[in-house]
Amino acid sequence: MTQEYCNVCGHPISSDESIARGYGSECAAAITKAYYELLNKDNDASLKYNWIIEVELVKSLFLDTFKTTKFRSEFKKSFYSSMQNAERVSRKQMDIMIKELDYKHLSVSREVIYNARQAFFEEWCSDKKITRAAIEIARREVRKNK
């Protein structure tokens, strides 16, 4: 059996997952970190990843959950109708929607948000290139934070 080596750092790798990927787990973490650093430098992508994905999903969940509800409170009536027409959502509006949704809805929503963010991240990374220097900087940070 021949020894396999990481395509990034040259260290021997032995796990089947690392061999299939072509690099070890530390380098995988460094590559992911380097892509996240690149994502955070892109203001539009960072805003979408960190805020817009969550807002769209929570707003959708909020509107679906309460679409058949007859609100007694004038505030809740007006808030629901304003959310139906809102193009943008403030932090305060987001907090109110989260407060109105119960834990059961939000726990399911958290998984959906995580999956949506992962899908966005993978799609965003597909056409981006990271430099060897960025990977090395990220590797040093990964090692330092172990």
Secondary structure, DSSP 8 states (H G I E B T S, - for coil): ---EE-TTT--EE-SHHHHHHTS-HHHHHHHHHHHHHHHHHSHHHHHIIIIIHHHHHHHHHHHHHTTT----SHHHHHHHHHHHH-SS--HHHHHHHHHHS-HHHHHHHHHHHHHHHHHHHHHHHTT----HHHHHHHHHHHHHT-
